[in-house]
Amino acid sequence: MDSPYYFSVYIPAVYVLNKIDQITIEELDILFQIPNVVPISAHNMWNIDELLERIWQRLNFIRMHDNPDLIRFPSGLSLV
């Protein structure tokens, strides 16, 4: 048991590390080996697609569409 509280709940997480444009390739290779970590550069928009994909996969999002006759959300709703 790793928690003193019996009501502890584990939730999935994605750790986003920004400013990868300021580190070396060797350091970046190390970051890519860490589980649940997505290194990005928000300024240069590097690896943003990987971040979005990882969020969908790791957090188990699903896309639902409402009534097709009343398209209020053309891309659907994103739900957890």
N, C-alpha and C positions, 0 to 999 in steps of 0.2 A: 504494500500500500504506500503510495507516494504522496498522499495528501492526508492531513490530520482531520479533514472534514469529509464525512460520508456523503454529503450532498454536492461534492465537486462534480462539475460537468465539463468534459473536454469538447471544445468546439474547433472545427477546422480553421486554419489560418494560413494566410499568404503573407510572407514578409517581403516588403518592397524596399530595396536598397537603391537610393538615388545617387546621382553624381558619378556614374561609372565613366564619364568622360574625363575624369580627373585621376584615374588610377591606371596602372600598367596592365598589359595583357595577361601577365602572369598572375597578378592579383585577381583579375576578372575570372580567369580559369578556376581559381580556388573558390570564388563565390558561386560559380555555376555548379559546383559539386555539393553545396549545402542543400539539404532537402527543404522544400517549401519556400525557397528564397528566389525572388525574381529581381535581378539587378537591372536598373533602368537609368536613362538620362532623360529627365523630363524636359530639360532645355533643348536638347537635340532630337527629342522624340525617338530615342533608341530603345528598342525592345518593348515598346508599348503594346504591340500586338501579342507578344508572348505573355505579358501581364494580363491582358484581357482574357486570353485563352485559359491561363492558369486559374484565374478567378472563377470562370465558368466551371472548370473541371473540379477544382479543389473544394469549392463551396457548394457544389451540386445544384447550381441554378438550373431552372427549366424555363422554357419559353412557352407561353400559352397565348392563344388568340381568342378574343371575345367573338361575339356574333359576327359572322362574315358579312352580313347585310349592313351592319353598322360599324364600319371600320374606323374606330376612334384611335386605335393605336396600330398603325400600319406594320410596324415591326414586332408587334406582340408585346406582352407584358413579361417582365423578368421577375420570377418569383423564387424564393428559397424553399 
